[in-house]
Amino acid sequence: MPDTDTDLATPTEYAIGGMTCASCAARIEKKLNRLPGVQASVNYATATAVVSGTGTDQVIQTVEKIGYTAAPSQPGRPQREETDELRQRLLISLALTIPLALLAMIPALQFTGWRWVALALATPVATWGAWPFHRTALRQARQAASSMDTLVSIGVSASYLWSWWAVLTNGRDLYLEVAGVVTVLILLGRFLEARARRRSGQALRSLLDLGAKQVAVIRDGQETLVPIEQLLVGDSFVVRPGEKIATDGVIVEGTATLDTSAVTGESVPAEVAPGDQVVGATVNLSGRLLVRALAVGADTQLAQIARLVAEAQNGKARVQRLADRVSAIFVPIVLSLAVLTLLGWLVTGHTADAAFTAAVAVLIIACPCALGLATPTALLVGTGRGAQLGILIRGPQVLEQAAKISTIVLDKTGTVTTGQMRLSGITPADGWTDTELHRLAAAVEHASAHPIAAAISHAWPGELPPVTGFADSGGLGVTGTVDGHRIRVGRRGWLGLDAPMGLARQAEQDEQHGRTPVWVAVDDTVAGLLTVSDTVRDTSAEAIRRLRGLGLGTVLLTGDNLRAAGAVAEQVGIDTVIADVLPTDKAAVIERLQAEGRAVAMVGDGVNDAAALATAELGLAMGGGTDIAMQASDLTLVRPDLLLAADAIRLSRATLRTIEGNLVWAFGYNVAAIPLAALGLLNPIIAGGAMAFSSVFVVSNSLRLRRFR
């Protein structure tokens, strides 16, 4: 029976013990997904399973039944325990194997009865030292299954048992040093892998540790220091210089300079004042602040970032799924090859010693450690590094999408520009004054959420009259009744009215200079023109240069008029402009570009961009935008800086190149090395060392992504 406390619809993460390769992960995932209504994804690199649709008890029972362990995840602990255990086994096995190897390889040290001493040294190594391999192999054998550990266990056991028989019968050749050295080398590879996996997941763990542990909250007029878990939404708390802001909130009083680099990746400190929103885990560099909490716990931006990173690292790219399938069938093939090698050598007249040596070398060299680690370690490091830079990658499939992108479409307002529109001019028609025109237009625009509407309404210095019959025409304009007059504010074409020549000339001049004219009609007569303008972000021109340097075509997509959009595009260097597009039509534009054979990325920040972000092969949401845009996107840029879009695509491509390089090495290594071992050109000791080196190479290659700039 599932746990009654478990929400079956909510994915739960479990720490999985006993996995030694991608075959193990594939087996566990397959078994869990056979349960009715269950969805499971098992990640070998993180030693975790994310499962929904069943309770904890059933997950644990299912995993244990096939020879592994499972428990609700506690970040970092399973990997620490694994590393400590491997270190202990490695050091003791190494201490016993060094004299064993010296006795076996240097005839001058071989005194009378040395074989029995060598057997005594090898026994704990081949049994206790190699026990993790034997244990997993035995558990899986009971399930008629096999894994990489099956290969290691058979190889070590065969070497040890053959040598035991040779000691008892006074046979000529011993392979005790093979059993000892191979065990030590594979334990060394496992230890280095485990340590590297801990390092590759460090970005996520450091994110989780960023938050403040205590907070000085104001209750009943008194300042009280309480654990962060006791902070509630609406509480006011004090932040002094040098302290972390406890949670997301809004400044009530005080001014300060904040270091936001831990969350946004922005190295330049930010100035904040009353009314500004702040993010938890940022550091107050100067000034005392009183902050009101807006979100706590799992609802904070830091928690959401950590959750996105964890989801991305637990997902699987297409290349990873391919590697899992290959690993799952690889072991039976290798076992068959080892048997064929043994028989082939015997049939061709070679000695049993030579046949045995070649077969053991095939078993050891073929261990698919590197294959299992090739994709997940690169994903861990790449997504973790992205989080440190302020780039949140929603899932591993995003990496593959980013590599295919040929065109990047950019929303204008809030993406290329700051999105902070301001009223820059008022031109009334004859019989109207600036004040009258602005007052009526601001009253109607006050009910709209559009940035242009906000610029007009916020610029009005006093109280606004009430509006009745308000209607929004979806980006074309708004309508309402003020003081008994029907007011319409919007595009000239939507008004459908004749405009005085002077106003038309003014509107044309505004458009030529990249400003946006907004027409106002009172009782179906044009009453004047309001001009709003936006400012281009300081980094936009450099960002466009970098995007074009990546081989991407650039398109500006906006609901603004063509002249205003063209002026912005010319200023920053964008190739193509698509203007006068309604919010509901943006997704259709993306589909049209895709129909032309382009692989499209879309960058936006607003509700009206959400459909386009979801339609594009790659959606990038600008930080500071709406939640719905971020939910519809594949990548979230934590801070509103278009340079991060170029960095995100570069990082995605670099991570995918690393994965591909790892897979080429892992596949190529096995393909090239197995024939050499079968032909007797690789000693089992050399094979064990090469296998361990292959795994360490793949992990080290992935860790290079930590240096991505």
C-alpha positions in Angstrom: 0.0 0.0 0.0 1.4 3.5 -0.7 2.0 5.8 2.1 -1.1 7.8 3.0 1.1 10.8 3.6 2.5 10.9 0.2 1.0 13.1 -2.5 1.1 10.7 -5.5 0.9 13.6 -8.0 4.0 15.3 -6.6 7.3 13.9 -7.7 9.5 12.6 -4.8 13.2 12.3 -4.9 14.9 9.1 -3.5 18.5 8.4 -2.9 19.4 5.1 -4.6 22.2 3.0 -3.2 24.1 0.2 -5.0 24.1 1.6 -8.5 27.4 1.2 -10.2 26.7 2.0 -13.9 24.1 3.3 -16.3 22.8 -0.3 -16.6 21.8 -0.2 -13.0 19.9 3.1 -13.4 18.2 1.8 -16.6 17.1 -1.4 -14.7 15.7 0.5 -11.7 13.9 3.0 -14.0 12.3 0.2 -16.1 11.1 -1.7 -13.0 9.6 1.4 -11.4 7.9 2.5 -14.6 6.2 -0.9 -14.8 4.2 -0.1 -11.7 0.6 1.1 -12.6 0.4 4.9 -13.0 4.1 5.5 -12.0 6.5 7.8 -13.7 10.1 7.5 -12.7 13.5 8.9 -13.9 16.7 7.5 -12.4 19.9 9.4 -12.6 23.1 7.5 -12.2 25.3 10.5 -11.7 23.3 11.9 -8.9 22.4 8.5 -7.5 18.7 9.6 -7.3 15.3 8.6 -8.6 12.4 11.1 -9.1 9.2 9.2 -8.8 5.5 10.2 -9.0 2.3 8.1 -8.9 3.1 5.8 -5.9 4.0 6.0 -2.2 7.4 5.7 -0.5 6.9 2.1 0.7 6.2 0.8 -2.7 9.2 2.6 -4.2 11.5 1.2 -1.6 10.2 -2.4 -1.8 10.4 -2.4 -5.6 14.0 -1.1 -5.6 15.2 -3.4 -2.9 13.6 -6.4 -4.6 16.0 -6.0 -7.5 19.1 -5.6 -5.3 19.4 -1.9 -4.6 18.4 0.4 -1.7 16.1 3.5 -1.7 15.3 6.2 0.8 13.8 9.7 0.7 16.6 11.9 -0.5 18.7 14.1 1.8 20.9 16.3 -0.4 24.6 15.5 -0.3 24.4 12.7 2.4 24.4 9.6 0.1 27.3 10.8 -2.0 29.3 11.7 1.2 28.7 8.2 2.6 29.6 6.6 -0.7 32.8 8.5 -1.0 33.9 7.7 2.6 33.2 4.0 2.2 35.1 3.8 -1.1 38.1 5.7 0.4 38.3 3.1 3.2 38.1 0.1 0.9 40.6 1.7 -1.5 43.2 2.5 1.2 43.1 -0.9 2.9 43.1 -2.8 -0.4 46.0 -0.7 -1.7 48.1 -1.4 1.4 47.6 -5.1 0.9 48.0 -5.1 -2.9 51.4 -3.3 -3.0 53.3 -6.2 -1.2 51.2 -8.7 -3.2 52.3 -7.2 -6.5 55.9 -7.0 -5.4 56.0 -10.6 -4.5 54.3 -11.7 -7.7 56.4 -9.6 -10.1 59.9 -9.7 -8.5 61.4 -13.2 -8.5 64.2 -12.1 -6.0 61.5 -11.5 -3.3 59.9 -15.0 -3.8 61.0 -16.9 -0.7 59.8 -20.4 0.2 56.1 -20.4 0.8 55.6 -17.0 -0.7 52.5 -18.2 -2.6 50.7 -18.8 0.7 51.6 -15.3 1.8 50.4 -13.9 -1.5 47.2 -15.8 -1.1 46.7 -14.4 2.4 47.3 -10.8 1.1 44.9 -11.3 -1.9 42.0 -12.8 0.0 40.8 -9.7 1.8 41.2 -7.6 -1.3 39.4 -10.0 -3.6 36.6 -10.6 -1.1 36.1 -7.6 1.2 37.7 -5.0 -1.1 35.7 -6.2 -4.1 32.6 -6.9 -2.1 30.5 -4.0 -3.6 31.0 -5.6 -7.0 30.2 -9.2 -5.8 27.2 -8.0 -3.8 25.6 -6.3 -6.8 26.4 -9.1 -9.1 24.8 -11.7 -6.8 21.7 -9.6 -6.3 21.3 -9.1 -10.0 22.0 -12.7 -10.8 19.0 -13.7 -8.7 16.9 -11.4 -11.0 18.5 -13.0 -14.1 20.2 -9.6 -14.8 23.7 -8.3 -15.1 25.6 -5.1 -15.0 29.1 -3.7 -15.1 29.7 -5.2 -11.6 29.0 -8.6 -13.1 32.0 -8.2 -15.3 34.3 -7.0 -12.5 33.1 -9.6 -10.1 33.6 -12.5 -12.6 37.0 -11.2 -13.6 38.3 -10.8 -10.0 36.7 -14.0 -8.8 38.0 -16.0 -11.7 41.6 -14.7 -11.2 41.4 -15.4 -7.4 39.8 -18.8 -7.7 42.2 -19.9 -10.5 45.1 -18.8 -8.3 43.7 -20.6 -5.2 43.6 -23.8 -7.2 47.1 -23.3 -8.5 48.4 -22.8 -4.9 46.7 -26.0 -3.7 47.9 -28.0 -6.7 51.3 -26.3 -7.0 50.3 -25.0 -10.5 52.7 -22.8 -12.4 50.8 -19.5 -13.0 49.1 -17.3 -10.4 46.8 -14.4 -11.1 46.5 -13.1 -7.5 48.1 -9.8 -8.4 45.6 -9.4 -11.2 42.7 -9.8 -8.7 44.3 -7.4 -6.3 45.5 -4.7 -8.7 42.3 -4.7 -10.8 40.2 -4.4 -7.6 42.4 -1.4 -6.5 42.2 0.3 -9.9 38.5 0.0 -10.2 38.0 1.1 -6.6 40.2 4.1 -7.4 38.1 4.9 -10.4 34.9 4.6 -8.4 36.3 6.8 -5.7 37.4 9.5 -8.1 34.0 9.3 -9.9 32.1 9.6 -6.6 34.2 12.6 -5.5 33.8 14.2 -8.9 30.0 13.7 -8.8 30.0 15.5 -5.5 31.9 18.3 -7.0 29.7 18.5 -10.1 26.6 18.8 -7.9 28.2 21.5 -5.7 26.4 24.3 -7.5 23.0 23.0 -6.5 24.1 22.3 -2.9 25.6 25.8 -2.6 22.3 27.3 -3.9 20.5 25.5 -1.2 22.9 26.8 1.4 22.8 30.4 0.3 19.8 31.4 2.4 20.0 33.1 5.8 19.5 30.8 8.8 18.2 33.4 11.2 16.2 36.6 10.8 15.7 39.7 13.0 11.9 40.0 12.8 9.7 42.8 14.2 6.8 41.5 16.3 4.8 43.5 18.9 7.2 46.4 18.3 10.2 44.3 19.4 13.1 43.0 17.3 13.5 39.3 17.9 16.0 36.9 16.4 14.2 33.7 15.1 15.0 30.8 12.9 14.2 31.5 9.2 11.6 28.7 9.3 9.5 30.9 11.6 9.3 33.9 9.3 5.8 34.5 7.8 4.6 36.3 4.8 3.8 39.9 5.9 6.4 39.9 8.7 8.8 42.9 8.8 12.4 42.2 9.4 15.6 44.1 9.8 18.7 43.7 7.6 21.9 45.4 8.8 25.1 45.9 6.7 26.9 42.6 6.1 23.8 40.5 6.6 21.8 38.4 4.1 18.3 39.4 3.2 16.3 36.6 4.8 13.6 36.2 2.1 12.0 37.9 -0.9 10.3 41.1 0.1 9.8 44.8 -0.4 11.8 47.6 1.3 9.7 49.5 3.8 12.3 51.9 4.9 16.0 52.6 4.4 18.4 52.7 1.4 21.3 50.3 0.8 23.6 48.8 -1.7 23.0 45.0 -2.3 25.4 42.4 -3.6 23.0 40.2 -5.8 25.8 38.1 -7.5 24.9 34.9 -5.6 21.4 34.9 -7.1 21.5 36.9 -10.4 25.2 36.5 -11.4 25.4 40.3 -11.6 28.7 41.5 -10.2 27.8 45.2 -10.0 26.1 46.1 -6.7 22.5 47.3 -6.9 21.1 50.4 -5.2 17.8 49.9 -3.5 15.3 52.2 -1.7 11.8 52.1 -0.2 9.3 50.4 -2.6 12.0 48.3 -4.3 11.6 44.5 -4.2 14.6 42.4 -3.0 15.5 38.8 -3.3 16.4 36.5 -0.4 20.1 35.5 0.0 21.4 38.8 -1.5 23.8 40.6 0.8 23.3 44.1 2.3 26.6 45.9 1.8 25.5 49.2 3.3 22.6 50.8 5.2 20.0 49.5 7.6 16.8 48.1 5.9 13.4 47.3 7.1 11.9 44.7 4.7 8.4 43.2 4.5 8.3 39.5 3.6 6.5 38.7 0.3 7.4 35.0 0.0 8.9 32.4 2.3 10.1 28.8 2.0 9.5 27.0 -1.3 7.8 30.1 -2.8 11.0 32.3 -2.8 13.0 33.0 -5.9 16.0 31.1 -4.5 13.9 28.0 -3.9 12.5 28.2 -7.4 15.9 28.5 -8.9 17.2 25.4 -6.9 14.1 23.5 -8.0 14.6 24.3 -11.6 18.3 23.3 -11.4 17.4 20.0 -9.7 14.7 19.2 -12.3 17.1 19.9 -15.1 19.8 17.7 -13.6 17.4 14.8 -13.0 16.0 14.9 -16.6 17.4 13.0 -19.5 18.5 14.2 -22.9 18.0 12.0 -26.0 21.7 11.2 -26.0 21.5 10.0 -22.4 18.5 7.7 -23.2 20.5 6.2 -26.0 23.5 5.6 -23.7 21.1 4.0 -21.2 19.8 1.6 -23.8 23.2 0.7 -25.0 24.5 0.1 -21.5 21.5 -2.2 -20.7 22.4 -4.6 -23.5 26.2 -4.1 -23.4 26.9 -6.4 -20.5 25.3 -9.6 -21.9 27.2 -9.0 -25.1 30.5 -8.6 -23.3 29.9 -11.8 -21.3 29.3 -13.6 -24.6 32.5 -12.1 -26.1 34.5 -13.2 -23.0 33.2 -16.8 -23.4 33.9 -16.8 -27.1 37.4 -15.4 -26.4 38.1 -18.2 -24.0 36.8 -20.9 -26.4 38.6 -19.4 -29.3 42.0 -19.5 -27.6 41.4 -23.0 -26.5 40.2 -24.2 -29.9 43.3 -22.7 -31.6 45.6 -24.7 -29.4 46.6 -22.1 -26.8 47.1 -22.9 -23.2 44.4 -22.6 -20.7 46.4 -19.8 -18.9 46.6 -17.7 -22.1 42.9 -18.3 -22.9 41.9 -17.4 -19.3 44.1 -14.2 -19.3 42.5 -12.9 -22.6 38.9 -13.7 -21.4 39.5 -11.8 -18.1 41.0 -8.8 -19.9 37.9 -8.7 -22.1 35.6 -8.7 -19.1 37.6 -5.9 -17.4 38.3 -3.6 -20.3 34.6 -3.6 -21.4 33.1 -2.2 -18.1 30.9 0.6 -19.4 31.6 3.1 -16.6 32.6 5.9 -19.0 29.5 5.3 -21.1 27.2 5.7 -18.0 28.9 8.8 -16.8 29.3 10.5 -20.2 26.0 12.4 -20.2 24.9 12.9 -16.6 28.2 14.4 -15.3 28.2 17.0 -18.1 24.6 17.8 -17.4 25.3 18.2 -13.7 28.2 20.6 -14.3 26.6 22.5 -17.1 23.3 23.2 -15.4 25.0 23.9 -12.1 27.4 26.4 -13.8 24.5 28.0 -15.6 22.7 28.6 -12.2 25.8 30.3 -10.9 25.9 32.6 -13.9 22.1 33.4 -13.6 21.0 31.0 -16.4 18.4 28.4 -15.4 18.2 25.5 -17.8 14.8 23.8 -17.5 15.8 20.4 -18.8 18.6 18.5 -20.6 16.6 18.5 -23.9 17.2 22.2 -23.9 20.8 21.6 -24.6 20.0 19.7 -27.8 17.5 22.4 -28.9 20.0 25.2 -28.4 22.5 23.4 -30.6 20.1 23.5 -33.5 19.0 27.1 -33.3 19.5 29.2 -36.5 17.3 32.3 -35.8 16.7 34.2 -32.6 13.6 36.3 -32.3 13.6 39.1 -29.7 10.7 40.9 -28.2 11.4 44.7 -28.1 9.9 46.1 -25.0 11.5 44.8 -21.8 14.0 42.6 -23.8 16.0 44.8 -26.2 14.8 47.9 -24.4 14.4 48.4 -20.7 10.6 48.2 -20.9 10.3 51.3 -18.7 8.2 53.4 -21.0 7.9 57.1 -20.2 5.6 59.8 -21.4 7.8 62.1 -23.5 5.4 64.4 -25.3 1.8 65.7 -25.4 0.3 67.3 -28.6 -3.3 68.4 -28.2 -5.6 69.1 -31.1 -7.2 72.6 -31.5 -9.5 73.3 -28.6 -7.7 71.0 -26.1 -5.0 71.6 -23.6 -2.2 69.3 -22.5 -3.7 68.8 -19.1 -7.2 68.0 -20.3 -5.9 65.5 -22.9 -3.5 63.8 -20.5 -6.1 63.5 -17.7 -8.7 61.8 -19.9 -6.2 59.4 -21.5 -4.6 58.5 -18.1 -7.9 57.7 -16.6 -8.7 55.1 -19.2 -5.2 53.7 -19.5 -5.0 53.3 -15.7 -7.1 50.1 -16.0 -4.7 48.5 -18.6 -1.6 46.5 -17.7 0.2 47.4 -21.0 3.6 49.2 -20.4 2.6 52.1 -22.7 -0.7 52.5 -20.7 1.3 52.4 -17.4 3.7 55.2 -18.7 0.7 57.4 -19.5 -1.2 56.8 -16.3 1.7 57.0 -13.9 2.8 60.4 -15.4 -0.4 62.0 -14.2 0.4 63.9 -11.0 -3.0 63.9 -9.3 -6.1 61.8 -8.7 -7.8 60.3 -11.7 -11.5 60.5 -12.5 -13.5 57.2 -12.4 -14.0 55.2 -15.5 -17.0 53.1 -16.6 -17.5 50.7 -19.5 -13.8 50.0 -19.8 -12.8 47.6 -22.6 -9.3 46.5 -23.8 -9.0 45.7 -27.5 -6.0 43.3 -27.2 -3.1 45.6 -27.8 -4.9 47.9 -30.3 -6.3 50.3 -27.7 -8.6 50.8 -24.8 -12.1 52.4 -24.4 -13.9 53.9 -21.4 -16.3 56.6 -20.4 -14.9 59.5 -18.3 -17.0 62.5 -17.2 -19.8 61.4 -19.6 -17.5 61.3 -22.6 -16.5 58.2 -24.6 -12.7 58.1 -24.6 -10.6 55.9 -26.9 -6.8 55.6 -26.7 -4.7 53.6 -29.0 -3.4 53.2 -32.6 -4.6 55.5 -35.3 -5.7 52.7 -37.5 -7.8 51.2 -34.8 -9.5 54.6 -34.1 -10.5 54.8 -37.8 -10.7 58.6 -37.6 -9.3 61.4 -39.7 -6.5 63.3 -38.0 -5.4 66.9 -38.3 -2.4 67.4 -40.6 -0.3 68.8 -37.7 -0.9 65.8 -35.5 -0.1 63.4 -38.4 3.2 65.2 -39.1 4.1 65.0 -35.4 3.3 61.3 -35.2 5.5 60.7 -38.3 8.4 62.5 -36.7 8.0 60.5 -33.5 8.1 57.2 -35.4 11.2 58.2 -37.3 13.0 58.8 -34.0 11.9 55.5 -32.5 9.1 57.0 -30.3 5.6 55.6 -30.2 2.6 57.9 -30.9 -0.6 57.1 -29.0 -3.8 58.7 -30.3 -6.7 60.0 -28.2 -10.3 60.4 -29.4 -13.1 62.0 -27.4 -16.6 61.2 -28.6 -15.3 60.0 -32.0 -13.2 63.1 -32.6 -9.3 63.1 -32.5 -8.4 65.2 -29.5 -4.6 64.8 -29.6 -1.5 62.8 -29.5 0.6 61.4 -26.6 4.1 60.3 -27.3 5.9 57.6 -25.2 9.4 56.3 -25.6 11.5 53.5 -24.4 15.3 53.3 -23.8 17.5 50.6 -25.3 19.4 48.5 -22.7 23.1 49.4 -22.4 24.1 45.8 -23.2 21.7 45.1 -26.1 24.0 46.1 -28.9 26.9 44.0 -27.6 24.5 41.1 -27.0 23.2 41.2 -30.6 26.8 41.3 -31.9 27.6 38.1 -29.9 24.4 36.4 -31.1 25.3 37.1 -34.7 28.8 35.9 -33.9 27.2 32.5 -32.9 25.8 32.3 -36.5 22.3 33.3 -35.5 19.9 35.4 -37.6 18.3 38.1 -35.5 14.6 39.2 -35.7 12.9 42.0 -33.7 9.3 41.1 -33.1 7.0 43.8 -31.6 3.5 45.2 -31.5 5.0 48.6 -32.0 5.0 50.5 -35.3 7.5 49.7 -38.0 9.4 53.0 -37.8 9.8 52.9 -34.0 10.9 49.2 -34.2 13.2 50.0 -37.1 15.0 52.7 -35.2 15.7 50.3 -32.3 16.8 47.6 -34.6 19.2 49.9 -36.4 20.6 51.1 -33.1 21.5 47.6 -31.9 22.2 45.9 -35.2 19.2 43.5 -35.6 18.8 42.0 -39.1 15.0 41.8 -39.5 12.1 43.7 -38.1 8.5 42.3 -37.8 6.3 45.1 -36.4 2.7 45.9 -35.7 2.1 42.3 -34.4 -0.7 41.7 -32.0 0.1 39.7 -28.8 -2.2 36.9 -30.0 -0.3 36.7 -33.3 3.3 36.4 -32.0 3.1 32.6 -31.9 1.9 32.6 -35.5 5.0 34.5 -36.5 7.2 31.9 -34.9 5.3 29.2 -36.7 5.8 31.0 -40.0 9.5 31.2 -39.5 9.6 27.6 -38.6 7.7 26.8 -41.8 10.6 28.5 -43.7 12.9 25.8 -42.3 14.4 27.9 -39.4 15.0 26.5 -35.9 13.8 29.4 -33.8 14.7 30.7 -30.3 12.4 33.3 -28.8 13.4 35.8 -26.1 10.6 37.6 -24.2 9.5 38.8 -20.8 5.7 39.4 -20.8 2.4 37.5 -20.6 1.9 38.3 -24.3 5.2 36.5 -25.1 4.2 33.2 -23.3 2.6 31.5 -26.3 5.5 32.5 -28.6 8.0 31.2 -26.0 6.3 27.9 -25.8 6.0 27.6 -29.7 9.7 28.2 -30.4 12.2 25.4 -30.3 14.0 27.3 -27.5 12.2 29.8 -25.3 14.3 32.2 -23.2 12.5 34.3 -20.5 14.1 37.5 -19.3 14.5 37.9 -15.5 12.2 40.4 -14.0 9.4 39.3 -16.4 6.2 37.6 -15.6 5.9 34.2 -14.0 3.8 32.8 -16.9 6.6 33.8 -19.3 9.2 32.0 -17.2 7.0 28.9 -16.9 6.5 28.8 -20.7 10.2 29.1 -21.4 13.1 26.5 -21.6 15.7 28.9 -20.3 15.2 31.6 -17.7 17.7 34.5 -17.5 17.7 35.5 -13.8 18.6 39.1 -14.5 17.2 41.3 -17.3 20.3 41.4 -19.5 20.3 40.2 -23.1 24.0 39.3 -22.8 22.8 36.3 -20.8 20.9 35.0 -23.8 24.2 34.7 -25.8 25.9 33.2 -22.7 23.0 30.7 -22.3 23.3 29.5 -25.9 27.1 29.3 -25.6 26.8 27.3 -22.4 24.2 24.9 -23.9 26.4 24.3 -26.9 29.5 23.8 -24.8 27.7 21.3 -22.6 26.4 19.4 -25.6 29.9 19.3 -27.2 31.2 17.9 -23.9 28.5 15.2 -23.8 29.2 14.3 -27.4 33.0 14.2 -26.7 32.4 12.0 -23.7 30.3 9.6 -25.7 32.7 9.4 -28.6 35.5 8.6 -26.1 33.4 6.0 -24.2 32.1 4.2 -27.3 35.5 4.5 -29.1 37.4 3.2 -26.1 35.3 0.1 -25.8 35.2 -0.6 -29.5 38.9 -0.3 -29.9 40.0 -2.0 -26.6 37.8 -5.1 -26.7 39.4 -6.6 -29.8 42.9 -5.9 -28.4 41.9 -7.7 -25.2 40.4 -10.6 -27.1 43.6 -11.0 -29.1 45.7 -11.1 -25.9 47.3 -7.8 -26.4 46.1 -6.4 -23.1 47.1 -7.7 -19.7 44.2 -7.7 -17.2 46.1 -5.3 -15.0 46.6 -2.9 -17.9 42.9 -3.4 -18.9 41.8 -2.5 -15.3 43.9 0.6 -15.3 42.7 1.7 -18.7 39.1 1.2 -17.7 39.5 3.3 -14.6 41.3 6.0 -16.6 38.5 6.1 -19.1 35.9 6.9 -16.4 38.1 9.5 -14.8 38.8 11.1 -18.2 35.0 11.5 -18.9 34.3 13.0 -15.5 37.3 15.3 -15.7 36.3 16.4 -19.2 32.8 17.3 -17.8 34.3 19.3 -14.9 36.0 21.6 -17.3 32.6 23.2 -17.8 33.0 24.7 -14.3 35.5 27.1 -15.8 32.9 28.4 -18.4 32.9 32.2 -18.6 
